[in-house]
Amino acid sequence: MDKQRSFFRALKGFSWLTQLGVSLICPPLLCVFVAVKLQERFGMGEWIVIVAVVVGVLSSVCSFITFAKQMIAQAKAESQEEETEDET
């Protein structure tokens, strides 16, 4: 039972790590892609790409902060759950 529990905990951690990677990489890439398309279609200047990079990076930072808060809350809940299991 304990091996199975640790396996699923590791699998859950791996899935969270993968999700974090996707959440950090996609916003800047999508923002730059849209900025380049806007630049090509409407003849906007180079400034639109710079704005897109800034917006994408800020979006990634917000995603990371949300992820970190969620992981900290989950770790606290799991530690409290383990403490109550040890007491019984």
N, C-alpha and C positions, 0 to 999 in steps of 0.2 A: 504494500500500500504506500509506503514511504517513497519507494523508488518511482512509483507511478506518479505520485504527487510532485516530486521534484522534477520529473520529466515534463509534466504539463506546465509547471512553473517556468522552466527554461524555455519551453515552446512559446509560452505567453510573453516572456521577456523578449524573445527573438522577434515575435510579431510586432510588439511595441516599438522595438528598435527600427524595424523595417518601415513602419508607419511614420516614425519620426523622420527618417531619412527622406521619404517621399514628401512629407509636409515641409521640409526645409528646402528641398531642391526645386519643387514644382513652381511655387510662386514667382521667384526671380526669372525662371526660364519662360514661363507663360507671359509675364509682363514684358520681357524683352522681345518675345515673339510678336506680341500685339503692337509694341512700339515700332518695330521694324516694318510691320505691315502698314501701320498708319503713316510712317515716313514714306514708304513707297507709293501708297495710294494717294495721299493728300499733299505730298511734298513738304512735310514738316521738317524742321531742322534737326540737328543732332541732339538738341536739348531734350527731345522727347524720350530718347533712349536713356539718357542720364536720369530723368524723372522716373522712368520705368524701373531702372535698377534700384533706385532708392526705395520706391514703393514695394518692390519685390523683396528687398532685404528687410524692410520694416515688417512686412507681412510674415516673413520667416521668423523674425525675432518674436513676434506676437504668438506664433504657433509654438515656438520653443518654450516660452513662458507658460503658456496654457498647459503644455505637455508636462513640464516640470512640476507645476502645482498639482496636477492630477496624479503624477507618480508619487509625489511626497504624501499626498492624502491617502493613496492606496497603500503605501508602505506603512503608514501609521495604523491604518485599519487592520492590516495583516499582522502587525506586531501585537496589537491589542487582542486580536483573535487568538494568536498563539499563546499569549499570556493567560487568557481565560481557559484555553485547553489544557495548559500545564497545571493550573490550579485544580482542575477537576480530576 
